[in-house]
Amino acid sequence: MIPTFTEEATSPAVARPLYITLGVLFIASLSLGVWGILRNGELTGGKVISFVLSVPFGLLFWAMSRGHIKPVRLLIPVLLWATLTASIMLDDGIRAVDTVGFALVLVLAGMFIGAQAVWGFGVLCLTSVTAVYLAELNGWVQTSYGVMVQIDDLTILIVILLLVIFVTYYAINFLEQSTLQARNDARLLALRNQELRDVQTSLQARTAELAGLNTQLRAEIQERQQIEHALRQSEGMNRAILDYMPDMILRIDKNGVFQEYSPSRNMLPIVSPEFFIGKSMVEIMPPHVAEPGTQAIRQAIATNEMQFFEYALPGDDGGEHIYESRNIPIGNDEVITIVRDITDERHAEQAALQTQKLESIGLLAGGIAHDFNNLLTGMLGQNSLALAKLPPDSPARRHLERAVVSAKRAADLTRQLLAYAG
C-alpha cells in the first residue's frame, strides 16, 4: 500500500530536514564505500552498492531543489531499504553490519511519511532479512564468517526489528498526535485571535459609529435646546398677548364642545377653564345662542371660511351686552372662536346714528326756516306798505298792525331755528 501525504507533509517547511538527511546519506554512502575499501583492500558488491547509492541520493537532492518534496519523502526510505537489502545480499548476509540500517529505514519512514508507514516498511525489512536468510541457507550469499547461518540469528534479528517497529511506530505516532494537537491548538488559537481581531475591529467601528452618533446627538440636543428656548420665548410672548387681549379665545369642535379656553380680562366675570372645557355650547349657552352658534361653527368647517355670529347676553351690571363671535376653521373639524364684547361699539354706533339724525333734522329745519324767513320778509314788507297807504282812522289798520306783530314774532322764531341749524 502506497502511503498518502498530508498537506503538512508536502509543505516546503520540511525542506530543511530533507536536505540535511539527503546530505548525510550521500556523505555516508560515499564514506562507507571508501572505508570498506580501505579496511579490506578490495571492492566488494556492498562497496559498489554504497558508491552507486550516492548517485540517486544526489538526484533526490536535485529534485528537492526543484520543489518535488512529496516524491522525495517517499523515495528516501524506499531507496535506503533497497540499498540495504542489496548490500546485505551481496556482502555478509543477515549478520552484516548493514542490517542495523533497517532501523534507520523505519525511523525515516515514520518521520517523512507517517506512523502508518512504519508498518509497511517494517514488513519490507522483515521480508528482506527473511529472503537473505533463505538465500544464505541455499548458498546464494557469500559471507566472510565461515559459519553457516542459524535460525537463531534470524529469530534474534526479527525480534529486534519487531521491537524497533513497535517502538518507532508508537514514538512517531505520539509525536504525530502531539504535533497534530499542537497544530490544532495553533489553528484554534489563530482562529480565536482572528475572532478577537474581528471583534476588536467591530468594536472599533462601533466605537467610531457611537462617537459619530454621540456628536450628532449632542448637536441635536443643542439644536433642540435652542428650539425649546425660542419656543418658551414665543410661548411667553403669545401668553402675554393672550392675557392682555380684549378677546376671549376658544377651540371648539364641530359638535360645539369646548376643547381649550383663554379668558379675556375685559370680559367679566373671568371663569375657570373647567367651566368650558369638555362641555358643549348647548350645556352652557341659552338656546338662542347655542343653536345659531353651533350652526356657524359647522358652516365654517364645511366652507373652510371664517363665519361671524353676534348674540346678546345679560351682563353683571344688569344691562344687555352684545358679543361678536368669529369662527376660524383650523382643520381636524375644529375652529378657533374669538369672542369680543362689542357693547360699547354698538352704543357708540347708536349714538353716532342719533347724532346723524339730529344733524339731519337741524339741516332740514335750517332749510325750512330759511325759506319761511323769506316768506315772512315778504309778508312784513307788504303789510308795512299797506299800513303806509291806509289812513289812521281806517278800521283795517288795527288788523294789519296785529298781523305785523305776529309776523315779527314768527321772524324771531325763524332766526332761532337758523341759529340752531348753524
VOGU-3710 file (C-alpha; in Angstrom, 3 decimals, decimal comma):
1> miptfteeat> 0,000/0,000/0,000  1,400/3,382/-1,023  1,153/5,831/1,864  -0,684/9,127/1,488  0,645/12,509/2,453  -1,000/15,252/4,445  -0,793/18,900/3,454  1,840/19,497/6,118  3,944/16,615/4,757  4,222/18,271/1,346
11> spavarplyi> 4,846/21,740/2,683  8,146/23,500/1,844  8,559/23,985/5,575  10,048/20,430/5,797  12,647/21,030/3,079  15,464/21,750/5,530  15,402/18,357/7,366  15,135/16,616/3,982  18,193/18,467/2,706  20,081/17,503/5,863
21> tlgvlfiasl> 19,016/13,845/5,604  19,962/13,597/1,924  23,303/15,249/2,606  24,057/12,869/5,471  23,029/9,806/3,420  25,045/10,972/0,420  28,162/11,507/2,528  27,566/8,279/4,477  27,228/6,169/1,306  30,475/7,531/-0,098
31> slgvwgilrn> 32,241/7,196/3,268  31,113/3,585/3,787  32,323/2,610/0,332  35,706/4,270/0,799  36,054/2,933/4,379  35,260/-0,612/3,254  37,867/-0,494/0,510  40,498/0,958/2,794  39,753/-1,631/5,516  39,656/-4,768/3,370
41> geltggkvis> 41,649/-3,588/0,405  39,094/-4,993/-2,048  35,985/-3,760/-3,876  33,064/-5,972/-2,929  29,456/-5,865/-4,076  28,394/-3,969/-0,934  31,025/-1,315/-1,550  29,839/-0,925/-5,124  26,282/-0,509/-3,823  27,480/2,212/-1,430
51> fvlsvpfgll> 29,154/4,085/-4,269  26,174/3,615/-6,583  23,764/4,755/-3,805  25,365/8,190/-3,744  24,079/8,860/-7,285  20,307/8,562/-6,592  20,754/10,498/-3,352  22,350/13,248/-5,431  19,422/13,082/-7,855  16,983/13,354/-4,957
61> fwamsrghik> 18,910/16,359/-3,706  18,451/17,943/-7,165  14,728/17,054/-7,160  14,406/18,753/-3,769  15,892/21,925/-5,215  13,191/21,796/-7,920  10,446/21,686/-5,283  9,489/17,999/-5,647  9,195/17,398/-1,922  6,453/14,767/-1,889
71> pvrllipvll> 8,152/12,051/-4,005  11,491/12,686/-2,302  9,950/11,939/1,118  8,734/8,589/-0,172  11,847/7,702/-2,142  14,354/8,318/0,675  13,273/5,322/2,871  12,474/3,213/-0,233  15,898/3,825/-1,742  17,619/3,236/1,587
81> watltasiml> 15,685/-0,030/2,116  16,517/-1,263/-1,390  20,176/-0,345/-0,950  20,460/-2,104/2,416  18,731/-5,207/1,068  21,107/-5,380/-1,906  24,122/-4,665/0,316  23,467/-7,477/2,828  22,545/-9,789/-0,030  25,935/-9,166/-1,656
91> ddgiravdtv> 28,042/-8,732/1,472  27,932/-10,922/4,662  24,176/-11,694/4,748  21,926/-11,047/7,745  24,879/-10,857/10,105  26,320/-7,898/8,205  26,609/-4,586/9,969  24,360/-3,064/7,285  21,291/-4,738/8,854  21,399/-2,009/11,504
101> gfalvlvlag> 20,400/0,372/8,707  16,893/-1,164/8,647  16,217/0,607/11,941  17,144/3,863/10,194  14,746/2,973/7,356  11,903/2,591/9,861  12,744/5,855/11,611  12,989/7,804/8,329  9,745/6,248/7,043  7,972/7,293/10,225
111> mfigaqavwg> 9,472/10,781/10,152  8,948/11,577/6,469  5,800/9,604/5,626  3,951/8,911/8,865  3,457/6,401/11,662  1,382/4,071/9,451  4,317/3,810/7,028  6,384/2,173/9,800  4,241/-0,970/9,494  4,677/-1,113/5,722
121> fgvlcltsvt> 8,415/-0,601/5,797  8,640/-2,958/8,786  7,108/-5,685/6,618  9,577/-4,825/3,838  12,540/-5,034/6,235  11,345/-8,338/7,715  10,833/-9,669/4,204  14,355/-8,589/3,243  16,109/-10,318/6,177  13,997/-13,442/5,693
131> avylaelngw> 14,832/-13,541/1,981  18,543/-13,003/2,697  18,419/-15,757/5,351  16,905/-18,205/2,863  19,478/-17,172/0,269  22,263/-17,875/2,784  20,837/-21,314/3,546  20,846/-22,131/-0,151  24,387/-20,854/-0,553  23,438/-17,964/-2,769
141> vqtsygvmvq> 25,092/-15,405/-0,434  28,850/-15,431/0,207  29,823/-14,374/3,743  33,153/-13,752/5,425  32,170/-15,513/8,669  32,699/-19,086/7,502  29,889/-20,277/9,764  26,511/-21,341/8,446  23,753/-19,007/9,397  21,399/-20,289/12,090
151> iddltilivi> 17,693/-19,876/12,644  18,509/-18,210/15,940  20,269/-15,458/14,044  17,112/-14,817/12,053  14,917/-15,016/15,152  17,033/-12,517/17,078  17,106/-10,159/14,111  13,321/-10,421/13,613  12,699/-9,785/17,326  14,978/-6,769/17,247
161> lllvifvtyy> 13,251/-5,444/14,110  9,821/-6,008/15,676  10,909/-4,111/18,778  12,237/-1,310/16,595  8,990/-1,336/14,586  6,783/-1,071/17,701  8,974/1,493/19,423  9,300/3,570/16,255  5,581/3,348/15,471  4,432/4,427/18,935
171> ainfleqstl> 7,118/7,090/19,184  6,239/8,517/15,761  2,512/8,168/16,489  2,962/10,013/19,774  4,914/12,736/18,003  2,269/12,937/15,260  -0,555/13,207/17,782  1,368/15,799/19,753  2,180/17,702/16,579  -1,414/17,407/15,386
181> qarndarlla> -2,695/18,610/18,742  -0,206/21,466/18,662  -1,281/22,365/15,132  -4,954/22,165/16,088  -4,246/24,306/19,118  -2,342/26,718/16,895  -5,221/26,781/14,394  -7,726/27,257/17,205  -5,560/29,973/18,695  -5,204/31,628/15,287
191> lrnqelrdvq> -8,966/31,340/14,784  -9,635/32,835/18,188  -7,082/35,552/17,527  -8,821/36,275/14,229  -12,170/36,325/16,014  -10,691/38,671/18,596  -9,313/40,869/15,818  -12,703/40,817/14,126  -14,386/41,678/17,414  -11,808/44,402/18,011
201> tslqartael> -12,361/45,760/14,502  -16,121/45,591/15,045  -15,755/47,306/18,408  -13,575/49,998/16,876  -16,093/50,523/14,089  -18,933/50,522/16,614  -16,990/52,922/18,834  -16,420/55,243/15,882  -20,092/54,942/14,967  -21,144/55,662/18,548
211> aglntqlrae> -18,767/58,622/18,647  -20,375/59,962/15,478  -23,844/59,332/16,878  -22,821/60,990/20,139  -21,616/64,060/18,256  -24,807/64,093/16,215  -26,887/63,617/19,366  -25,114/66,499/21,078  -25,756/68,699/18,060  -29,415/67,647/18,063
221> iqerqqieha> -29,676/68,280/21,819  -28,130/71,726/21,404  -30,452/72,469/18,496  -33,440/71,204/20,476  -32,440/73,335/23,453  -32,264/76,363/21,176  -35,662/75,489/19,712  -37,122/74,963/23,192  -35,682/78,295/24,310  -37,181/80,002/21,261
231> lrqsegmnra> -40,481/78,206/21,887  -40,501/79,312/25,518  -39,868/82,888/24,447  -42,550/82,636/21,783  -44,941/80,969/24,215  -44,265/83,640/26,806  -44,874/86,373/24,267  -48,025/84,672/22,989  -49,226/84,142/26,549  -48,633/87,801/27,365
241> ildympdmil> -50,520/88,802/24,226  -53,377/86,438/25,037  -53,523/87,577/28,655  -53,969/91,199/27,660  -56,118/90,746/24,589  -59,638/92,142/24,864  -60,977/88,929/23,330  -61,869/85,538/24,721  -60,351/82,693/22,657  -61,730/79,156/22,498
251> ridkngvfqe> -61,075/75,987/20,496  -64,334/74,219/19,652  -65,038/71,028/17,685  -67,793/70,552/15,111  -70,244/69,386/17,805  -69,846/72,617/19,728  -67,748/71,038/22,517  -65,132/73,357/24,048  -61,553/71,960/23,874  -59,459/74,939/25,044
261> yspsrnmlpi> -60,235/78,258/26,702  -58,327/81,512/27,156  -60,230/84,188/29,146  -60,353/87,926/28,452  -59,568/90,476/31,157  -62,139/92,831/29,649  -64,983/90,327/29,833  -66,167/89,860/33,393  -66,615/87,673/35,266  -63,488/85,614/34,454
271> vspeffigks> -64,374/81,933/34,858  -62,050/78,935/35,208  -61,300/76,676/32,197  -63,304/73,863/33,839  -66,447/75,878/33,178  -65,951/75,457/29,414  -63,607/72,558/28,618  -65,357/69,286/27,844  -68,805/70,869/27,737  -70,929/71,795/24,740
281> mveimpphva> -72,488/75,131/23,862  -75,922/73,614/24,471  -74,960/72,924/28,107  -73,597/76,423/28,798  -75,326/78,880/26,481  -79,058/79,663/26,215  -80,829/78,193/23,168  -80,921/81,487/21,240  -77,090/81,476/21,377  -76,197/77,749/21,332
291> epgtqairqa> -78,156/76,746/18,221  -77,020/79,500/15,817  -73,521/79,351/17,347  -73,181/75,618/16,620  -74,552/76,203/13,126  -71,959/78,932/12,484  -69,154/76,568/13,629  -70,296/73,773/11,309  -70,665/76,190/8,408  -67,105/77,472/8,973
301> iatnemqffe> -65,761/73,884/8,926  -67,808/72,994/5,828  -66,845/76,088/3,806  -63,335/76,492/5,275  -64,099/80,194/5,674  -64,448/82,444/8,703  -68,027/82,888/9,922  -69,359/85,777/12,056  -72,063/85,472/14,644  -73,483/88,099/17,032
311> yalpgddgge> -75,533/87,466/20,122  -76,704/89,288/23,252  -76,475/88,165/26,877  -77,304/89,928/30,150  -74,252/91,279/31,986  -73,350/91,651/35,663  -74,238/95,337/35,501  -77,839/94,438/34,748  -77,631/95,626/31,170  -77,559/93,683/27,972
321> hiyesrnipi> -74,136/93,016/26,402  -73,598/92,340/22,733  -70,869/89,856/21,665  -69,263/89,152/18,304  -68,051/85,586/17,636  -65,564/84,960/14,800  -65,209/81,251/13,940  -61,974/80,391/12,075  -61,530/76,785/10,751  -58,169/75,176/11,654
331> gndevitivr> -58,648/71,623/10,329  -59,421/68,400/12,224  -63,079/69,512/12,254  -62,305/72,288/14,745  -62,443/76,070/14,844  -60,783/78,833/16,812  -63,534/81,085/18,144  -62,652/84,684/19,073  -65,325/86,360/21,183  -65,321/90,129/21,743
341> ditderhaeq> -67,671/92,333/23,763  -68,865/94,971/21,248  -71,484/96,560/23,508  -69,631/99,892/23,683  -69,099/99,835/19,932  -72,784/99,263/19,320  -73,717/102,031/21,772  -71,263/104,341/20,067  -72,751/103,412/16,705  -76,264/104,142/18,023
351> aalqtqkles> -75,117/107,460/19,477  -73,464/108,352/16,198  -76,637/107,415/14,359  -78,710/109,572/16,718  -76,318/112,438/16,175  -76,602/111,986/12,454  -80,377/112,060/12,795  -80,245/115,265/14,835  -77,859/116,802/12,353  -80,206/115,850/9,550
361> igllaggiah> -83,145/117,370/11,422  -81,136/120,524/12,043  -80,227/120,806/8,383  -83,852/120,235/7,408  -85,065/122,755/9,966  -82,486/125,264/8,780  -83,639/124,903/5,185  -87,290/125,255/6,148  -86,542/128,214/8,449  -84,590/129,942/5,690
371> dfnnlltgml> -87,463/129,540/3,226  -90,015/130,534/5,878  -87,950/133,600/6,751  -88,038/134,658/3,119  -91,822/134,330/3,144  -92,122/136,327/6,392  -89,910/139,044/4,990  -92,264/139,400/2,051  -95,305/139,418/4,297  -93,819/142,113/6,614
381> gqnslalakl> -92,919/144,205/3,618  -96,401/144,024/2,145  -98,087/144,745/5,496  -95,804/147,730/6,072  -96,683/149,126/2,617  -100,392/148,560/3,300  -100,207/150,422/6,654  -98,442/153,318/4,999  -101,255/153,735/2,481  -104,174/153,427/4,976
391> ppdsparrhl> -105,500/156,475/6,803  -105,001/156,499/10,557  -108,695/156,014/11,235  -109,123/153,104/8,896  -110,795/150,079/10,550  -108,383/147,668/8,732  -105,358/149,373/10,211  -105,751/147,634/13,559  -105,817/144,177/11,874  -102,767/144,901/9,766
401> eravvsakra> -100,805/146,067/12,818  -101,624/142,787/14,600  -100,516/140,849/11,525  -97,190/142,773/11,509  -96,612/141,942/15,212  -97,297/138,210/14,580  -95,002/138,220/11,562  -92,197/139,757/13,610  -92,655/137,067/16,267  -92,528/134,400/13,571
411> adltrqllay> -89,369/136,029/12,217  -87,745/135,808/15,685  -88,574/132,071/15,851  -87,181/131,609/12,373  -83,919/133,328/13,364  -83,638/130,970/16,368  -84,092/127,931/14,072  -81,456/129,295/11,715  -79,085/129,834/14,657  -79,632/126,195/15,834
421> ag> -79,109/124,807/12,347  -75,823/126,641/12,264
//
